[in-house]
Amino acid sequence: MSTLPIAVTCGDPAGVGPELLAAWLKSNPTLAPTVIPIGPADWIARLGQGLAVGPADYAAQLGKPDDAGQLIAIEAMELAARGATGGRFAAVVTGPVNKKGLAGVGYPFPGQTEFFADRWTGHPVMAFAGGKMTVGLVTWHIPLHKVAAALSPEAIRRTVLALIELRQKLGDARPRIAVCGVNPHAGEGGILGKEDDNVIRPAVEKLRAEGHDVTGPLPGDTVFHRHLQGEFDAVAAMYHDQGLAPLKSVDFSAAANLSLGLKHVRTSPDHGTAYDLAGRGKADRGSFDSAMRLARLLST
């Protein structure tokens, strides 16, 4: 692991992100010096460490997002991204944000993954790991009716290779990757759609010809069960909910979000701001702990 610290952004200050990090620091005192929190000044003062952003007199109202908090979340991301590029941070862990709130203050990206892809000028793969399942997404935050047109051999290949590299770092000598079909029954031989045979299958066959242990396209209604039974080490899903519905059903409190394929490591908890829980001490820390653990493990 790198000797550089890990930057942890607050996310929306009105959400659960700040308290999750505070609880993590309290539970991991020996690791506290390896973490640089980034967020509003009052939170940084309570933690006793980190970098303050935003107005000095800003105080978040827990559970009640505001525009000032959205701007602080953006500034925290900017500082973390620049710090990683400049060799200050080994990795970045991001707190959960309010995508609608960010859009309301002019944030031009659909999520944080796209932000870091822009700042670090790369082609990331959105993936999830840390529990029983490892899932990568070929497409992310786009409407369902645009998925088929967005599929490409290049995107499928990028996703599979990123999953192979991830699973190797997690200890698999020869990762076994399953690739989902996009249509029911993986197209049923073309009866239920042509994309499986015309786009996905050739990409899989090329990867296999290169020596990778890749299987697909496989029906999405059974492949995740086979993954859980140990037949595969990871699954490449074609679209957001195809991969995240089964993963969150099994690993909601354990999986973390990973931005693979970029110059720097970025992870985040696999949940939102949870305004209804903010400040009540009831937020589940499992996904945040996974994000912190994976950031340390992958920042070699």
HELIX and SHEET records of a PDB file:
HELIX    1   1 GLY A   17  SER A   27  1                                  11    
HELIX    2   2 ALA A   32  THR A   34  5                                   3    
HELIX    3   3 ALA A   41  LEU A   47  1                                   7    
HELIX    4   4 ASP A   67  THR A   85  1                                  19    
HELIX    5   5 LYS A   99  GLY A  104  1                                   6    
HELIX    6   6 GLN A  112  ARG A  119  1                                   8    
HELIX    7   7 LEU A  144  LYS A  146  5                                   3    
HELIX    8   8 VAL A  147  ALA A  150  1                                   4    
HELIX    9   9 PRO A  153  LYS A  169  1                                  17    
HELIX   10  10 PRO A  184  GLY A  190  5                                   7    
HELIX   11  11 GLU A  195  GLU A  195  1                                   1    
HELIX   12  12 ASP A  196  ILE A  200  3                                   5    
HELIX   13  13 ARG A  201  ALA A  209  1                                   9    
HELIX   14  14 GLY A  220  LEU A  228  1                                   9    
HELIX   15  15 HIS A  240  ASP A  251  1                                  12    
HELIX   16  16 GLY A  286  LEU A  298  1                                  13    
SHEET    1   A11 LEU A  51  ALA A  52  0                                        
SHEET    2   A11 VAL A  35  GLY A  39  1                                        
SHEET    3   A11 ILE A   6  THR A   9  1                                        
SHEET    4   A11 ALA A  91  VAL A  93  1                                        
SHEET    5   A11 VAL A 265  PRO A 269  1                                        
SHEET    6   A11 ALA A 256  LEU A 260 -1                                        
SHEET    7   A11 VAL A 125  ALA A 129 -1                                        
SHEET    8   A11 VAL A 135  LEU A 137 -1                                        
SHEET    9   A11 ALA A 234  ALA A 237  1                                        
SHEET   10   A11 ARG A 176  CYS A 180  1                                        
SHEET   11   A11 ASP A 213  LEU A 218  1                                        
END                                                                             
